[in-house]
Every structure is written in structure tokens, then in C-alpha cells.
Amino acid sequence: MRNFFYLFFAGVYSQKEKSWSCIFSCLRDYIQGDIFCSLTWEPDSDDFQRCLENYTEEFVQCLRVDGCTSMEECWDACVPDMLEEAWACEEAYYSGEISEREYLSCLMTASIEGSQCLSDCGDFPSKEYLH
């Protein structure tokens, strides 16, 4: 899921400081869990996947706290679908249904579609926020 977060947060940037504070707090906890799992088990092991699954579930629950991701109605309209697509990519990759190349393409497609949705909705940041 690491690759998705970089794609996702690089493409979706907002001025809503409270929401971003919440999101990055959730992300920080997820990354700490990912590091713990990586240091404890081999990344391709079932134990690692089980460990990371717990942190992924906690991350999703953290984002669902009221006000955490309610930046604008565009966010609410676009981001849940983008996250679901990305998690479907994750599941397909880890279950062996798709190759690493297909996985990266899947994540990129989810990010592009989510960014396009935000852009069409008018909530995508101007270029000065992306530098």
C-alpha cells in the first residue's frame, strides 16, 4: 500500500489544515505499523500480511472519523471510490491475481481517476500548491 499513498497524497492536496492533520496522523500510525511489520516478519510472508492487514484496517477506521476527510463535497464524492479502487489493486496483487507491473498500473489508474474527479469537481489544487 506504500506506493499508493505517495501517488494519492501527491495528487490530492487541500488547504483544509484540520483534515490534513488528521489524515497525516492516520498515515503516520499506518507507516509505523508497516515498519513494525517489516522489521518483525519477511515482507512476502503470511504473518507480515496479517500484521499489515490490522494496521490497514486501523488506518481506514481512522480516516472514517467524522471530520477527518471531510474537506469538501468533492473530496467526499471522489476519494472513497479512489481508495476502494486502490485497495482492490492491493488485494489483487497480494493474492497473486496481478503482476507487479499490473499492480502499479492499477494504482496509477486509481490515482489518475481520483485526481480527474477532483479536477472535474473543482476541488483540485492549483499548481502553486503542488511545488
Stockholm file with secondary structure:
# STOCKHOLM 1.0

chainA/1-131         MRNFFYLFFAGVYSQKEKSWSCIFSCLRDYIQGDIFCSLTWEPDSDDFQRCLENYTEEFVQCLRVDGCTSMEECWDACVPDMLEEAWACEEAYYSGEISEREYLSCLMTASIEGSQCLSDCGDFPSKEYLH
#=GR chainA/1-131 SS CHHHHHHHHHHCCCSCHHHHHHHHHHHHHHHHHHHHHHHHSCTTSHHHHHHHHHHHHHHHHHHTSTTSSCSCHHHHHHHHHHHHHHHHHHHHHHTTSSCHHHHHHHHHHHHHHHHHHHHHHTCSCCGGGGC
#=GC SS_cons         CHHHHHHHHHHCCCSCHHHHHHHHHHHHHHHHHHHHHHHHSCTTSHHHHHHHHHHHHHHHHHHTSTTSSCSCHHHHHHHHHHHHHHHHHHHHHHTTSSCHHHHHHHHHHHHHHHHHHHHHHTCSCCGGGGC
//
